């Protein structure tokens, strides 16, 4: 394609594994990734004096010139400086991780950056020259005052405030939720794995129904051993409409929004850092440079007011194409760390709670009231530490109404607005605007070129105020006691109460949450659909209420001598990305985990890996095939690399012996399940050739990757893996795959069900097996999610049950931990 930077996730994962080895990191003195600028920057920045051998750099393509090599970008590569005496050791560590390592240069003492290519020096620059950043340049910047006819509050994509005939409150809710800057992005988000690593504290969509969008990222810091209670938080803020009107105001509110979201997630803004992403039109006139300077001044003023530092930034390429220009763009990213127990979720939790609005007013010049913002953040934090805040949500340019709806959707909890409090808020906003009109020192110079009676604010109503762009203000959910304690604080409004009925009530108008959800999810549905179209499977029912449900008569245990620490072998194939989580899950229940990286860079490496794998299987009680994308899901489908490897007769014999002569067990999760199906181990229990009619796992019906949470129900416990589960138990677990749709003939499905081999099914929240794409996102026939071999020794399932941990998925309701790993280990220990 036309990508400037092409990633290689398989190799990137290998590098991640290498850098998680503490011995390796001790040997690396400096390192850099091959990002923007390629070799010249990645290696050239590592030392003040360096010599680069361009001919030694491994290439994907032949025929590259020296210049092309010097600036080539390869995201899957790292440049490292090491002591020459440690080269053999580093080379060995890289080989263990199936990585290529090459010496491409050396640190010198010449004070120069030198590059040679085909025997010729093509770059020879003194470091002092490079440190000057090249020739000094200057430009004139002309900063234009914002348009006089608008105040920041009215710079919004919603136009109804300026119309004489206003639509009904119901129509305005639907229009606001359909706007591109407010609409659901769930279909887009589901394309990306949001639970890998088993450290996700807040899943991107919150609540029982996974519908309230989380306004940032919260994940525990990754550790290999033990448990951490520290999470990282990252949020962002940007309003393109405000920035187009005034880059100065836009940058201030970008900072405000990013820090407000961080505070709403439970973070402490006084310990936050910022990073900026800038994107502007081609800079060739004083006016264009003025937009840059204006934005930077706005961001700096926000930092000065809050005492928050920026730790770096990234400028993008020109945002101009012919006559099209991007709006002046300065996106603020806020980062910090926080204790996981202080993390707040955004969805309303219970009915009969109070919804408080913490208003951040504007000054007469349109900039935020920073003192009030800091006071609100302090209040939110202090009441959160004492566990008096149930949820928090930040209002953006679309206003209180859409923010409230989104907070309601997660648990399908309704809201009744208090018109008297909204009217009090109308009066406060009108008063601020009147002061602005009278203030001749406003940066807009003549913001009040209309009379008060002509101003849209002169007739502002409580209905209007629901769609007023209160950027950076907070909605918080509290109980009655807390609401009483907060009621007299400045700029605090008790705007509503949650209710059991899933609807929004404003005066005499009641709007169903279902109807609002349809509007909220409609705008991007044709581009990024949330659900697949429901398939007509015919009669493939395997009802979860059937009398054919299977259970074991007694708790299964191995017929061999009890082991205190059964050995679990986890083979790591190129593209595997769930081995750490799987290993942790087994280790927590007393197993001894043996991880083996499969090396395939040469035929000799592969042969050695097969021999090592055979030896490890012969000494293991359990083999676990973890999730990921083995060999990048090539050739032509997932799991085929694993299946091809295990058709090796030596491995086939070892696995068969482990299962049936040594009473062993096999588990496959996601990509591992796909491999078990392609090997024939499921559903038959033996490695065998497949036929055209064999059951299989194929592409999701939606024709893309799906990352989501699903409800799965245990419908058979005829397996050692399920001995700690109960028939009918429902678990809420993450999925992340592109090929999870189970296909089989009706006759095969019936046979599997009668034999008790369908272990788990996709179900709705009430436990009914479902063909609905909302609850059965892959559109698996028979709602099959997990499958057993006839004797239950082999168990495969699509859901990532290994992605568990302390406060992982804190914002998701339900039973999150399925005791599969405990059952497998206890089979040998009890």
C-alpha positions in Angstrom: 0.0 0.0 0.0 1.0 3.6 0.4 1.9 3.4 4.0 5.0 5.4 5.1 5.6 3.0 8.0 4.8 -0.7 7.6 4.7 -2.6 10.8 5.4 -6.3 11.4 3.5 -7.3 14.5 5.0 -10.8 14.5 8.5 -9.5 14.8 7.4 -6.7 17.1 6.1 -9.3 19.5 9.4 -11.1 19.5 11.1 -7.8 20.4 8.7 -7.3 23.2 9.6 -10.7 24.6 13.3 -10.0 24.3 13.0 -6.7 26.1 11.1 -8.3 29.0 14.2 -10.3 29.8 15.9 -8.3 32.6 19.3 -9.7 31.7 19.0 -8.3 28.1 18.0 -4.9 29.3 21.0 -4.7 31.6 23.3 -5.2 28.6 21.7 -2.5 26.5 23.2 0.9 27.1 20.9 2.8 24.7 18.2 1.9 22.2 15.9 3.5 19.7 13.2 2.3 17.4 13.3 2.8 13.6 10.5 5.3 13.4 10.5 8.7 11.6 13.8 9.3 10.0 14.8 5.6 9.8 18.4 4.5 10.1 19.8 8.0 10.1 17.8 9.0 13.2 17.4 5.7 15.0 21.1 5.0 15.0 22.4 8.5 14.6 20.8 9.7 17.8 22.3 6.9 19.9 25.7 8.4 20.4 27.6 11.7 19.8 30.1 9.9 17.5 29.1 6.9 15.4 30.0 5.0 12.2 27.1 3.2 10.4 27.7 0.4 7.8 24.7 0.7 5.5 25.7 -2.4 3.6 25.3 -4.5 6.8 21.7 -3.5 7.4 19.3 -6.3 6.5 16.8 -5.3 3.8 13.3 -6.5 2.8 13.9 -5.3 -0.8 16.9 -5.5 -3.1 18.3 -2.6 -5.0 18.1 0.2 -2.3 20.5 3.1 -2.7 22.6 4.4 0.2 20.2 7.3 0.7 17.2 5.0 0.7 18.8 2.8 3.3 19.7 5.8 5.4 16.2 7.0 5.7 14.3 3.7 5.6 11.7 3.2 8.3 11.0 -0.3 9.7 8.7 -0.3 12.8 9.7 -3.8 13.8 13.4 -2.9 14.2 15.3 -1.6 17.2 18.8 -0.1 17.3 20.8 -0.9 20.4 24.2 0.0 21.7 25.9 -2.8 23.6 29.4 -3.5 24.9 31.2 -5.5 22.2 32.2 -8.1 24.9 28.5 -8.9 25.3 27.7 -9.4 21.6 27.7 -13.2 21.7 25.4 -13.2 24.7 23.0 -10.8 23.1 23.1 -12.7 19.8 22.2 -15.9 21.8 19.3 -14.2 23.5 17.9 -12.9 20.2 18.2 -16.4 18.7 16.2 -17.8 21.6 13.4 -15.4 20.7 13.6 -16.3 17.0 15.1 -12.9 16.2 17.8 -11.7 13.8 20.5 -9.5 15.3 23.1 -7.8 13.2 26.0 -5.5 13.9 25.5 -2.4 11.7 27.8 0.2 13.2 30.1 1.2 16.0 30.5 4.0 18.5 33.6 6.0 17.7 35.5 9.0 19.3 35.7 11.2 16.2 32.8 13.4 17.1 31.2 12.7 13.7 28.3 10.8 12.2 29.7 8.7 9.3 27.9 6.4 7.0 29.5 4.3 4.3 27.9 2.4 1.5 29.7 0.0 -1.0 33.1 1.2 0.1 32.3 4.9 -0.1 31.7 7.4 2.6 28.3 9.0 1.8 27.7 10.9 5.0 30.4 12.6 7.2 29.0 15.3 9.5 30.3 16.8 12.6 28.1 16.3 15.7 28.2 20.0 16.5 26.7 20.8 13.2 23.9 18.3 13.7 23.2 19.8 17.2 22.5 23.1 15.6 19.4 21.6 13.9 20.6 23.0 10.6 20.4 26.5 9.4 18.4 28.8 11.7 15.1 30.0 10.2 12.6 32.5 11.2 9.1 33.4 10.1 6.6 36.2 10.8 3.3 35.2 12.5 0.1 37.2 12.3 -2.4 36.2 15.0 -6.0 37.0 14.0 -8.6 37.7 16.6 -11.5 35.2 16.7 -14.6 36.1 14.8 -16.4 38.8 16.7 -19.8 37.4 16.1 -19.2 34.2 18.1 -18.3 33.4 21.7 -16.6 30.1 22.5 -19.7 28.7 24.0 -21.5 28.8 20.7 -18.7 27.4 18.5 -20.3 24.0 18.1 -21.4 21.7 15.4 -25.0 21.9 16.6 -26.9 24.7 14.9 -30.2 24.7 16.7 -29.2 27.5 19.2 -29.1 30.0 16.4 -32.4 29.1 14.8 -35.7 30.9 15.5 -37.8 27.8 15.3 -36.5 25.1 17.6 -37.1 21.4 17.1 -38.7 19.2 19.8 -36.5 18.1 22.7 -36.8 14.5 21.4 -35.6 15.5 17.9 -32.7 17.4 19.3 -31.6 14.4 21.3 -31.7 12.2 18.3 -29.9 14.8 16.1 -27.2 15.3 18.7 -26.5 11.6 19.1 -26.3 11.2 15.4 -23.7 13.9 14.9 -20.3 12.6 13.8 -18.6 14.0 16.9 -21.0 12.4 19.3 -22.1 9.1 17.7 -21.0 5.7 18.8 -17.6 4.4 17.7 -18.2 0.9 19.0 -17.9 -0.7 15.6 -14.6 0.9 14.9 -13.2 0.2 18.4 -14.1 -3.5 18.1 -11.6 -3.9 15.3 -8.7 -3.5 17.8 -7.8 -5.9 20.6 -8.5 -4.0 23.9 -7.9 -6.8 26.4 -4.6 -8.4 25.4 -2.1 -8.6 28.2 -4.8 -9.1 30.9 -4.2 -5.7 32.3 -7.2 -3.8 31.0 -8.8 -2.1 34.0 -11.6 -0.4 32.1 -12.9 -2.1 29.0 -13.6 0.6 26.3 -17.4 0.3 26.7 -18.8 0.1 30.1 -21.7 -1.6 32.0 -23.8 -4.7 31.7 -24.7 -3.8 28.1 -21.2 -2.5 27.1 -22.6 0.8 25.8 -21.2 3.7 27.8 -17.9 4.8 26.1 -14.9 5.1 28.4 -13.3 8.5 27.9 -9.7 7.2 28.1 -7.5 4.2 28.6 -6.8 2.6 32.0 -4.5 -0.4 32.3 -2.4 -2.0 35.0 1.3 -1.7 34.6 2.6 -5.0 33.1 4.5 -7.2 35.5 5.8 -10.7 34.9 5.5 -11.9 38.5 3.2 -10.9 41.3 0.3 -8.4 41.2 0.4 -4.7 40.8 -2.2 -2.2 42.0 -0.8 0.6 39.9 -2.6 1.6 36.7 -1.7 4.0 33.9 -4.3 6.4 32.6 -4.2 8.2 29.2 -6.8 10.6 27.9 -7.1 13.1 25.1 -8.9 16.3 24.4 -9.7 18.3 21.2 -12.6 20.2 19.7 -12.1 20.9 16.0 -14.9 23.5 15.8 -13.5 25.5 18.7 -10.0 25.3 17.3 -11.1 26.4 13.9 -12.7 29.5 15.5 -9.7 30.2 17.7 -6.6 28.1 17.9 -5.8 29.8 21.2 -9.1 28.8 22.9 -9.0 25.4 21.2 -5.6 24.6 22.7 -6.7 25.6 26.2 -9.8 23.5 26.0 -7.9 20.6 24.6 -5.7 20.6 27.7 -8.8 21.1 29.9 -10.7 18.2 28.3 -7.8 15.8 28.5 -7.2 16.6 32.2 -10.9 16.6 33.0 -11.3 13.1 31.5 -8.2 12.0 33.5 -9.8 13.3 36.7 -13.2 11.6 35.9 -11.4 8.3 35.6 -10.0 8.7 39.1 -6.6 10.3 38.3 -4.9 13.2 40.0 -4.3 16.1 37.7 -1.5 17.5 39.8 0.5 14.4 39.0 -0.3 14.4 35.3 1.9 15.1 32.3 0.9 16.2 28.9 2.0 15.5 25.3 0.8 17.3 22.3 0.0 16.3 18.7 0.0 19.2 16.3 -1.4 19.2 12.8 -1.6 22.4 10.8 -2.1 23.6 7.2 1.0 24.2 5.0 3.0 26.9 6.7 3.8 29.5 4.0 2.2 32.8 5.2 2.2 34.9 8.4 -1.5 34.0 8.8 -0.8 30.3 8.7 2.1 30.7 11.2 -0.1 32.7 13.4 -2.4 29.8 13.9 0.5 27.7 15.2 1.7 30.4 17.5 -1.8 31.0 18.8 -2.3 27.3 19.6 1.0 27.0 21.3 0.3 30.1 23.4 -3.1 28.7 24.4 -1.5 25.4 25.4 1.2 27.1 27.4 -1.3 29.3 29.2 -3.3 26.2 30.2 -0.1 24.6 31.5 0.9 27.7 33.4 -2.5 28.0 35.1 -2.5 24.3 36.1 1.2 23.8 36.8 1.2 20.8 34.5 4.2 20.1 32.2 4.4 18.7 28.7 6.9 15.9 28.3 7.2 16.1 24.5 5.1 16.2 21.4 4.8 15.2 17.8 4.2 17.3 14.8 2.6 15.8 11.8 3.1 16.5 8.1 1.4 19.3 6.3 -2.4 19.2 6.6 -2.9 20.7 3.2 -4.1 19.0 0.0 -4.7 21.4 -2.9 -7.3 23.8 -1.5 -8.2 21.6 1.5 -6.8 22.4 4.9 -7.2 20.7 8.2 -8.4 22.9 11.1 -5.7 24.2 13.4 -5.1 21.1 15.5 -3.4 20.7 18.8 -4.6 17.5 20.5 -3.7 17.2 24.2 -2.8 13.8 25.7 -2.8 13.5 29.5 -1.0 10.7 31.3 -0.6 9.6 34.9 -0.6 6.6 37.2 -3.2 5.8 39.9 -4.2 3.1 42.3 -6.6 0.7 40.6 -9.0 0.9 43.5 -9.5 4.6 42.8 -10.4 4.2 39.1 -13.9 5.3 38.3 -16.1 3.9 35.5 -18.4 6.2 33.5 -21.7 4.4 33.5 -24.5 5.1 35.9 -24.6 2.2 38.4 -27.9 2.3 40.2 -31.4 3.8 40.1 -32.4 6.5 42.6 -29.0 8.1 42.6 -28.4 11.8 42.1 -26.7 13.3 39.0 -24.6 16.3 39.9 -23.2 18.8 37.4 -19.9 20.4 38.2 -19.9 23.4 36.0 -16.6 24.9 34.7 -17.6 28.5 33.7 -15.9 30.7 31.1 -14.3 34.0 31.7 -15.4 37.0 29.7 -12.7 36.4 27.2 -14.0 32.9 26.6 -11.2 31.0 28.4 -11.9 28.5 31.1 -12.2 29.4 34.8 -9.2 27.4 35.8 -9.6 28.0 39.5 -13.1 26.5 39.5 -11.8 23.6 37.3 -9.1 22.8 39.9 -11.6 23.1 42.7 -13.9 20.6 41.0 -11.0 18.2 40.4 -10.1 18.4 44.0 -13.7 17.8 45.1 -14.1 14.8 42.8 -10.8 13.3 44.0 -11.5 13.7 47.7 -15.0 12.2 47.4 -13.7 9.4 45.2 -11.0 8.5 47.7 -13.7 8.0 50.3 -15.7 5.9 47.8 -18.7 8.4 47.6 -18.6 8.8 43.8 -20.2 5.9 41.8 -19.4 7.2 38.3 -18.1 10.3 36.5 -18.4 11.5 33.0 -17.0 14.6 31.2 -19.3 16.8 29.1 -17.9 17.7 25.7 -19.1 20.0 22.9 -22.3 18.1 22.5 -23.6 19.0 26.0 -25.2 17.6 29.1 -27.9 15.7 27.2 -25.8 13.4 25.1 -23.4 12.9 28.0 -26.2 11.8 30.2 -27.6 9.4 27.6 -24.2 7.8 27.2 -23.8 7.3 30.9 -27.3 5.8 31.0 -26.7 3.2 28.3 -24.2 1.0 30.0 -26.7 -0.4 32.6 -29.9 0.7 30.8 -30.6 3.0 33.7 -32.9 6.0 32.9 -32.7 9.6 34.0 -35.2 12.3 35.1 -33.9 15.8 34.6 -34.7 18.5 37.2 -35.9 21.5 35.3 -35.6 23.9 38.2 -31.8 23.2 38.5 -31.4 23.4 34.7 -33.1 26.8 34.8 -30.7 27.9 37.5 -27.9 26.8 35.2 -29.5 28.9 32.4 -29.4 32.0 34.5 -25.7 31.4 35.4 -24.7 31.0 31.7 -26.8 34.0 30.7 -25.1 36.1 33.4 -21.7 35.1 32.2 -22.6 36.0 28.6 -23.9 39.4 29.6 -20.7 40.2 31.3 -18.8 39.2 28.2 -20.9 41.6 26.1 -20.1 44.4 28.5 -16.4 43.6 28.8 -14.4 45.7 26.4 -11.2 43.9 27.2 -12.4 40.6 25.6 -9.8 39.2 23.3 -12.4 39.1 20.6 -12.5 42.9 20.8 -16.2 43.2 19.9 -17.9 40.0 20.9 -21.1 41.9 21.6 -22.0 43.2 18.2 -25.6 42.1 18.8 -28.0 43.4 21.4 -29.0 41.2 24.3 -32.4 40.6 22.9 -30.9 39.5 19.6 -28.6 37.0 21.3 -29.6 33.4 21.2 -28.9 33.3 25.0 -31.6 35.8 25.6 -34.2 33.1 25.1 -32.2 30.1 26.4 -34.4 27.5 28.0 -33.7 24.4 30.2 -34.1 22.3 27.1 -31.5 24.3 25.3 -29.0 24.0 28.2 -28.9 20.3 27.7 -27.1 20.8 24.4 -24.9 23.7 25.4 -21.2 22.9 24.9 -20.0 22.8 28.5 -16.6 21.5 27.6 -14.7 20.0 30.5 -17.5 20.1 33.1 -18.4 17.0 35.0 -21.4 14.7 35.6 -21.0 12.6 38.8 -23.3 10.0 40.2 -23.7 10.0 44.0 -26.1 8.8 46.7 -28.4 11.1 48.7 -26.0 11.6 51.6 -23.2 12.8 49.3 -25.6 14.9 47.3 -26.5 16.8 50.4 -22.9 17.3 51.3 -22.1 18.8 47.9 -25.2 20.8 47.3 -23.9 24.2 48.5 -20.6 24.1 46.6 -20.1 26.9 44.0 -21.0 25.9 40.4 -22.7 22.7 41.6 -26.1 21.8 40.1 -28.3 18.8 41.0 -29.6 18.3 37.4 -31.2 14.9 37.6 -31.9 11.5 39.2 -31.4 8.1 37.9 -34.4 5.8 37.5 -35.1 2.1 36.8 -37.1 2.7 33.7 -34.8 2.9 30.7 -35.8 6.3 29.4 -34.9 10.0 29.5 -37.5 12.2 31.1 -37.6 16.0 30.6 -40.8 17.6 31.8 -43.6 16.0 29.9 -41.4 14.3 27.4 -40.2 10.7 27.8 -37.7 9.2 25.4 -36.9 5.5 25.3 -33.2 4.6 25.7 -33.7 1.9 23.0 -34.8 4.7 20.5 -31.8 6.9 21.5 -29.5 3.9 21.2 -30.6 3.4 17.6 -29.8 7.0 16.7 -26.5 6.9 18.6 -25.4 3.8 16.7 -26.8 4.7 13.3 -24.3 7.2 11.8 -21.3 4.9 11.4 -23.3 1.7 11.0 -22.8 1.5 7.3 -19.0 2.0 7.6 -18.1 0.3 10.9 -21.1 -1.9 11.8 -21.3 -3.1 15.4 -23.1 -6.3 14.6 -23.2 -8.7 11.7 -26.4 -9.4 9.9 -28.1 -12.3 11.6 -27.7 -15.6 9.8 -30.5 -18.1 9.2 -29.0 -21.3 10.5 -32.1 -23.4 9.9 -32.8 -26.0 12.6 -29.5 -26.1 14.5 -30.9 -25.6 18.0 -28.9 -27.0 20.9 -31.0 -25.4 23.6 -29.2 -24.7 26.8 -32.4 -25.9 28.6 -32.3 -29.3 27.0 -32.3 -32.4 29.1 -29.2 -33.5 27.2 -27.0 -31.2 29.3 -24.1 -33.2 30.6 -22.4 -33.3 33.9 -19.8 -35.7 35.5 -21.0 -38.1 38.2 -18.0 -37.2 40.4 -15.1 -34.9 40.5 -12.5 -36.2 38.0 -8.9 -36.7 39.0 -5.9 -38.3 37.4 -5.5 -42.0 37.8 -1.8 -41.5 38.3 0.1 -40.4 41.4 -0.9 -36.9 42.6 1.5 -34.2 41.6 2.2 -31.1 43.7 3.1 -29.0 40.7 2.0 -30.5 37.3 4.0 -29.3 34.4 2.3 -27.2 31.7 4.0 -26.8 28.3 3.1 -23.6 26.5 4.6 -23.4 22.9 5.1 -19.9 21.7 4.8 -19.7 17.9 5.6 -16.7 15.7 2.6 -14.4 16.3 1.5 -15.9 19.7 0.6 -13.0 22.0 -1.1 -14.6 25.0 1.5 -16.8 26.5 2.3 -14.6 29.5 -1.4 -14.4 30.6 -1.8 -18.2 30.1 1.3 -18.9 32.1 0.2 -16.6 34.9 -3.2 -18.2 35.1 -1.7 -21.7 35.5 1.1 -20.6 37.9 -1.5 -19.0 40.3 -3.0 -22.5 40.8 0.3 -24.2 41.5 1.4 -25.5 38.1 5.0 -25.3 36.8 5.0 -23.6 33.4 7.5 -24.4 30.7 7.5 -21.9 27.8 9.1 -22.9 24.6 9.7 -20.4 21.7 9.4 -22.1 18.3 12.2 -20.9 16.1 11.8 -21.0 12.3 14.3 -18.6 10.8 16.1 -21.6 9.2 15.4 -25.2 8.6 18.0 -26.1 11.3 16.2 -23.8 13.8 12.9 -25.5 13.0 14.3 -29.0 13.3 15.9 -28.1 16.7 12.5 -26.6 17.8 10.7 -29.8 16.9 13.1 -31.9 18.8 12.9 -29.6 21.8 9.1 -29.6 21.6 9.0 -33.4 21.6 11.1 -33.6 24.7 9.0 -31.0 26.5 5.7 -32.8 25.6 7.2 -36.1 26.9 7.7 -34.6 30.3 4.5 -32.5 30.5 1.1 -33.2 32.0 -0.7 -30.4 30.1 -0.1 -28.7 26.8 -1.7 -25.3 26.3 -2.0 -23.7 22.9 -2.4 -19.9 23.7 -4.1 -17.2 21.7 -2.6 -14.9 19.1 -2.1 -15.0 15.4 0.4 -17.8 14.7 2.5 -16.9 11.7 0.3 -13.9 11.1 -2.6 -16.2 10.4 -0.8 -17.3 7.2 -1.0 -19.2 5.0 -4.7 -18.5 4.3 -6.2 -18.8 7.7 -5.6 -19.0 11.4 -4.0 -21.9 13.2 -2.6 -23.6 10.1 1.1 -23.0 11.0 0.5 -24.8 14.3 -1.5 -27.6 12.7 1.2 -28.1 10.0 3.9 -28.3 12.7 2.0 -30.9 14.8 1.4 -33.2 11.9 5.1 -34.0 12.3 4.9 -37.7 13.2 7.2 -37.3 16.2 5.1 -34.6 17.7 1.9 -36.4 16.8 3.1 -39.5 18.7 4.3 -37.6 21.7 1.0 -35.7 22.0 -1.0 -38.9 21.6 1.1 -40.6 24.3 0.6 -37.7 26.7 -3.1 -37.7 26.3 -3.9 -41.5 26.4 -0.9 -43.2 28.0 0.0 -40.6 30.6 -3.5 -39.2 31.3 -2.6 -35.7 30.0 -4.8 -32.7 29.1 -4.8 -30.2 26.2 -6.2 -26.7 26.2 -6.5 -24.4 23.2 -7.7 -20.8 23.5 -8.7 -18.6 20.5 -5.8 -19.3 18.0 -5.1 -22.4 20.0 -8.7 -23.6 19.6 -8.4 -22.9 15.8 -5.3 -25.1 15.7 -7.0 -27.9 17.6 -9.9 -27.8 15.1 -7.5 -27.9 12.1 -5.5 -30.7 13.7 -8.7 -32.8 14.1 -8.0 -33.0 17.9 -11.4 -31.4 18.2 -13.9 -32.8 18.0 -12.4 -36.3 17.6 -9.6 -36.3 20.3 -7.0 -37.4 17.8 -4.8 -35.7 15.2 -6.1 -36.7 11.8 -6.7 -35.4 8.3 -9.7 -33.2 7.8 -12.4 -33.6 5.1 -14.6 -31.1 3.4 -17.4 -31.9 5.8 -15.3 -31.6 9.0 -16.5 -29.0 11.6 -14.4 -25.9 11.4 -13.9 -22.3 12.6 -14.1 -19.7 9.9 -14.2 -16.0 9.4 -16.6 -14.0 11.6 -19.9 -13.2 9.8 -19.1 -9.5 10.1 -16.0 -10.1 8.0 -13.6 -8.4 10.4 -11.8 -8.8 13.7 -14.0 -8.6 16.8 -12.8 -7.5 20.3 -15.7 -7.5 22.8 -17.0 -9.1 25.9 -19.5 -12.0 25.6 -21.6 -14.1 27.9 -20.9 -17.8 27.7 -22.8 -20.5 29.5 -21.6 -23.9 30.6 -23.7 -26.6 29.1 -21.5 -29.6 29.8 -19.0 -30.4 32.5 -18.0 -33.7 31.1 -14.3 -32.7 31.3 -11.5 -32.3 33.8 -11.2 -28.8 32.6 -14.8 -28.0 33.8 -14.9 -29.8 37.1 -15.1 -26.6 39.1 -17.9 -25.2 36.9 -21.6 -25.7 37.3 -24.1 -26.5 34.6 -25.8 -23.2 33.7 -23.1 -20.9 35.0 -22.7 -17.8 32.9 -19.3 -16.1 32.5 -18.6 -12.7 31.0 -15.3 -13.0 29.2 -13.4 -11.2 26.4 -13.1 -12.4 22.8 -10.6 -11.1 20.2 -10.4 -12.8 16.9 -11.2 -12.7 13.2 -12.1 -16.4 12.7 -14.3 -17.6 15.5 -17.4 -18.7 13.7 -18.1 -22.4 14.3 -19.6 -24.3 11.3 -20.9 -27.8 11.4 -23.8 -29.7 9.8 -27.0 -30.0 11.8 -26.3 -33.7 12.2 -22.8 -33.0 13.6 -24.2 -30.4 16.0 -26.7 -32.8 17.3 -24.1 -35.5 17.8 -21.8 -33.2 19.6 -24.6 -32.1 21.9 -25.8 -35.6 22.6 -22.2 -36.6 23.5 -21.8 -33.6 25.8 -19.0 -32.2 23.7 -20.5 -28.7 23.4 -19.0 -27.2 26.5 -20.0 -23.6 26.3 -22.4 -21.5 24.3 -22.9 -17.8 23.5 -25.9 -16.6 25.4 -27.8 -13.5 26.2 -27.7 -12.0 29.7 -30.6 -14.2 30.7 -28.7 -17.4 29.7 -30.6 -18.2 26.5 -28.4 -19.5 23.7 -28.7 -17.0 20.9 -28.3 -16.6 17.2 -28.5 -12.8 17.6 -25.3 -11.1 16.5 -25.4 -9.0 19.6 -24.9 -12.0 21.9 -23.4 -14.4 19.3 -21.0 -12.0 17.5 -19.3 -14.6 15.3 -22.7 -16.1 14.3 -21.4 -19.6 15.4 -23.8 -22.4 14.5 -25.4 -23.9 17.6 -24.0 -20.8 19.5 -20.9 -23.0 20.0 -18.2 -21.1 21.9 -16.3 -24.1 23.4 -15.8 -27.7 22.4 -14.6 -30.9 24.1 -13.1 -34.1 22.8 -15.3 -37.2 23.4 -13.5 -38.0 26.8 -13.1 -34.3 27.7 -9.3 -34.3 27.8 -9.1 -31.8 25.0 -10.9 -28.5 25.5 -10.9 -25.6 23.0 -12.7 -22.2 23.3 -12.6 -18.9 21.6 -13.0 -16.6 24.7 -9.8 -15.4 26.4 -10.4 -16.8 29.8 -6.8 -16.2 30.6 -7.2 -12.5 30.5 -8.1 -12.1 34.2 -6.6 -10.5 37.2 -7.1 -8.2 40.1 -9.6 -5.4 39.1 -9.2 -6.4 35.4 -12.4 -5.3 33.5 -13.6 -3.4 36.6 -16.4 -1.7 34.7 -18.0 -4.9 33.5 -20.8 -6.6 35.4 -21.0 -10.4 35.8 -18.9 -13.4 36.7 -15.5 -12.7 35.1 -13.3 -15.6 36.2 -14.0 -19.1 34.7 -12.1 -21.7 36.8 -10.7 -23.7 33.9 -7.1 -23.3 34.9 -7.8 -24.3 38.5 -9.7 -27.3 37.3 -6.9 -28.5 35.0 -4.3 -28.2 37.6 -6.4 -29.7 40.4 -7.0 -32.8 38.2 -3.4 -33.7 38.9 -3.0 -32.3 42.5 -6.1 -33.6 44.2 
